[in-house]
Amino acid sequence: MGPEYKREPMLKKVTESPLLTASIFSIWTFGWLTPLMKKGVQQFVMEDDLPPLLPEDEASNLGRALKKALEKHRSLWMALFAAYGGPYMVAAALKLTQDCLAFLQPQLLRLFLSYISKYQSSHSEDSPEKAGPSPMEGFAIAVAMFAAAVGQSVIVHQYFQRCFETGMRVRAGLVTAIYQKSLVLSPDERGRATGDIVNLMSVDTTRMQDLCAYGLMAISGPLQITLAFVSLYNLLGWSAFVGVAIMIFSIPLNTVIARSLKRLQEKQMKNRDKRTRLMSELLANIKSIKLYAWEHAFIRRILFVRNDLELKMMRKIAIFSIAQVMSNIIEAFVSVKRLSNFLRAEDMPPDTRKILPNPYLCDNDPVVEIVDGEFIWNKNALNPTLEDINLTVRKGELVGILGRVGAGKTSLLSAIIGDMYRADGEFRVYGTIAYAPQNPWIMSATIKDNILFFHEYDETFYNLVLDACALRPDLELMPDGDLTEVGERGIALSGGQRARISLARVVYARADLVLLDDVLAAVDSHVARHVFDQVIGPYGLLASKARILVTNSISFVRHFDNIVYLRRGIVLESGPYGKLIADSDSELSKLIRGHGNTSVTPSGSATPYTAGGSATPINSQMTTPGTPMEDITLTTEKIETLADKLERKKSFQRANVVKEITLRSASMKGQTKEYSAQGRVKTEVYWRYIKAASKAGFALFLLGTILQQAMGIFANVALKSWGEHNRQSGSNRDAGKFLAIYGLLSLSSTILSGLAAVILWVLCSLRSSKQLHDSMLYSVMRAPLSFFELTPSGRILNLFSRDVYVVDQVLARVIQSMFRTLVQCAGIIAVIGVSFPAFLIAVPPLAWFYAEVMKYYLATSRELKRLDAVSRSPIFAWFSESLNGISTIRAFGLPSVFTALNECRVDRNQICYLPSIAVNRWLALRLEFVGAVIIFIASILAMVTLLTSSIDAGLVGLVLTYALNMTSSLNWVVRSASEVEQNIVSVERILHYIELEPEAPYEIPDAVPDNWPSDGKIEFREYSLKYRPELDPVLNHISLTIQPAEKVGVCGRTGAGKSSLLLALFRVIEPATGTIYIDGVDITKIGLHDLRTAVSIVPQSPDLFEGTIRENIDPVGEHQDADIWTALNQAHLKEYIESLPEKLDAPVREGGSSLSSGQRQLICFARALLRKSKILVLDEATSAVDLETDQAIQDIIRGELFAHVTMLTIAHRLNTIIDSDRVLVLDAGQVAEFDSPKNLLEKSDSKFRSLAAEVGLA
């Protein structure tokens, strides 16, 4: 399930973590990584080459540990410490030991130098006593220095490894906890936007991870300061207290800065939430944004948050946050507050409904009972959404729920699945539930996976389901049949196909209670008849189950055992069909008299895979309602299959949820593989980053860093001159002069260092952040719709969240560190060259050795960093996908399965992350060991020289000090250069998105005349369309002319090419051959913005955004409120909006979840009314509204307002196009018929007539 990963090879490879069998020496030296390093040099490291996790590091165990800790501790800090604090305490002890060893090193060096002095003075010719210190003493000190250096290295890297591992555990535990929490949030808390939760999962958990890496510096720092002070006091006496005084004085200043930083960070996290929320909403509704040409409006929104809020705040934070550790700690405090707030949010109360599973339900046993039920969405609601609900549904019973738009039909189903608060009454459920929502939730997986929905595969029943849901003809047209990947939210499918896959999932689950929310509203009439007969009706696969069907249709009402009519959340009337229809005053009776037996079943929009052939063939003899299709001609064979079906019906046991191991193996089948470069990062990537940041700024930063280092060296030279002057003159006569020079040089060095940092952070880093983010945003917005079909939004969100964070916060820091260490290294070499030229001989071989080591190391570490980045995307994708389908997941009772799948994704990322941090330790330990060996050899050589001839102690001190500095500087250069290369991978990924292939030009100057289109005439000339070059055409040589102001109805079986025709009109896909003219202008020669603003559409799936009603109707903000109210009045929403306290400023939740499906469609309708275009396209515009509202809207469409508008209507209710001027019937992508409805109905062999006959219109 989900994108870009096949777990199978991982399962075949029964390897275990090398840490389980590694010796203590291998663990200390990270030798267990060497085989991977060798492999990395020979070939690119792939995911399959990485060792699995230790069992205790798997996300399931880490999540469990945190869950237990959260139950015991109120504070998140305490809970994290209780769950993962053990190894961290060991790391603290290791760090303190290493700090003591670090101070032992200079003491040993001092001891060694004093030993040399003593040895020399005792062996000089004028020495009174010849018995000096023993040579063994000198060798012993040299060995001790070597042992201390090696010991310190081993300890510090064990400390780092434990810190990074703890960080990894904290992140994995928190991600698991956030995911689990998001599946059980109460209705009040469900208002949190997907973007906010994704941000908690990406940014806040990463901040906690970073804190673990460097947080112990808060303990280590004071110890180091104390040790340094003790050493200084021994050397300088009371003068050392000056430093202490300055430190004490700076504590209040630091406190003030920390408080300001915390405030800024809290605001910044809100800005980041806002941006992620806007991005996730943009990606969810990209199709509507393109069809309405709203790209600029959305780009403006995002850039306002990014550039005017986020980057301005980053500038302030950059100036404040000088100390990295302090900044990390403050960020972590802000994140813990946010995480605590989320993890302590209210869960769905367990007493909402009583679940009393009864595995032995018999016919007529109650499956759901609600007595005097009262349900609310919000605890503080003044009036209940549903009140006085009395409903009993028995096994084998079909209950229909009818009512106007916003009456509470969907809310009733939400209450049954436990998504609402029960304010009063009793509510019992006696079995399992399966639920098909009004807007089908389709996972980014194969069709088969979507239907099985983590239940065990039963081939015979699965095939029955495919037939019953009329999916066979669709599957035959798809490239991989039921193994076709459908893209995120089923973007590659038509509306009708999504609805039937969602229905097939419900049927396959064989639950005791089946909830169907208007599932027939997105399929055409003959498919609706087939599905009702084969699935829902008295002879269907679900006949033995309790079924509740919400519907706006009256085609099948006579087959309902019971009907419930809702109005404003109250059951207005209920009872069997016969009883209600007999009462002439009943709502049902009025409805049927008013609308006749009209069908309410739309056609699905086309699929990218259609090759021809209509869907299920229909017999020329029409079936009478209520008879199964097989009854038309009962051959022996058909009697046998019917008998077989009836036999199987008795044994339709509930489907079993899959076992975990197969679940894990199925966990990550692939969509498109995420882009990941291999080999060295190209020089062009660095160059483009510098260009984005400003070349002049970078040059200034470099100059500042070089001058700062030079001033530091001159300050040390001044000190040396001062000492020599004192020795020669025998007094401290010119102290003032030397002090002034030293002070001035030191101050210059500090100021230059600060200036260089400010130039890098405030000028370069922010500029590159802005330019890279904005370019990527423009590029993604200009990408064709096919890009979004193939790319999970989680992957794009990962780039806009994690990779942008690296460019914002991390990259500048590692670049600064690299250049600083490079310049320091150059400074050291320069000083050595001047004072001890012989040492320069060692520099070229050392430099060559370090360069080779870096190449060897980078071959593996770079690929590991890329794998880490790529393996994060599926976590994002799974999060955003699951958050969209929470109701479905909860209704099917699958939160534990989805949590396990989330843990699979986290584990996969940890498998890539762990080696990527251990590999740093592997390198650093080896480099430090080389450094220790160099010093050891130098000190042994000094001893040999001392014993065989004389040597100056000062010279030995100089050589050893510089050898120490040289090796540690080279270590830092290699490590910081590697860090830059690892993090520049984020820029590489962003640049890849900046270079996406765009769709046609957005604007072409002077391509259309003024006031175009003035008439609205549309001509298709030999028009053909392919979804991809290698596929068959979905529209084939279409030639037709639609006259100005003509009203054309478009119909045809599912997959005939109806919605493809609309996509063609908006140039969502470019033509394979031919073109379309609007008012004599070739639409392929004009800008997409001109085209898409000239044509209005009410799309099949109503997309709404978080914001206000006003922003949803007019996102561009170009209309007056008076016009908006007029449009709302025409769309029959004025009364509802006026009833809201905030009127037009009433908030709309993410995805429009605060409105019913019908209301969402009406808002989309109001948008189209507001635009007053000459051409209007209605793609099943009223499929989710009730018959009365539909009738009222049809009256408006046919009235004076639209008299001069050319209209194309794709219709599921044929009565809505029966009054059209002409009807276009499509079949297999070709024009089958195009004539007036009257003429077509008179032809006995007309396809339109056969469609109309099915719903009683012919």
DASUL-V994824 format. One record per helix or strand. SS is the DSSP state (H for helix, E for strand). FROM is the first residue (numbers start at 1). TO is the last residue. If there is no record, write none. Layout:
SS_FROM_TO, SS_FROM_TO
//
This chain:
H_8_12, H_18_20, H_24_29, H_31_42, H_47_49, H_55_57, H_59_72, H_76_123, H_135_182, E_185_185, H_189_191, H_194_214, H_217_284, H_286_291, H_295_320, H_324_343, E_347_347, H_350_352, E_354_355, E_366_376, E_386_394, E_398_403, H_409_416, E_421_429, E_433_436, E_446_446, H_447_452, E_455_455, H_459_468, H_472_476, H_481_483, E_485_485, H_488_490, H_495_509, E_513_517, H_519_522, H_525_536, E_546_550, H_557_559, E_562_567, E_570_575, H_577_582, H_587_595, H_629_632, H_636_650, E_657_657, H_660_665, H_683_693, H_695_729, H_735_781, E_783_783, H_785_790, H_793_835, H_837_884, H_886_891, H_895_948, H_953_994, E_998_998, E_1018_1025, E_1035_1042, E_1047_1051, H_1058_1065, E_1073_1078, E_1081_1082, H_1083_1085, H_1088_1094, E_1095_1098, E_1107_1108, H_1109_1113, H_1121_1130, H_1134_1139, H_1143_1145, E_1147_1148, H_1150_1152, H_1157_1171, E_1175_1179, H_1187_1197, H_1200_1202, E_1206_1210, H_1214_1216, E_1222_1227, E_1230_1235, H_1237_1242, H_1247_1254
//
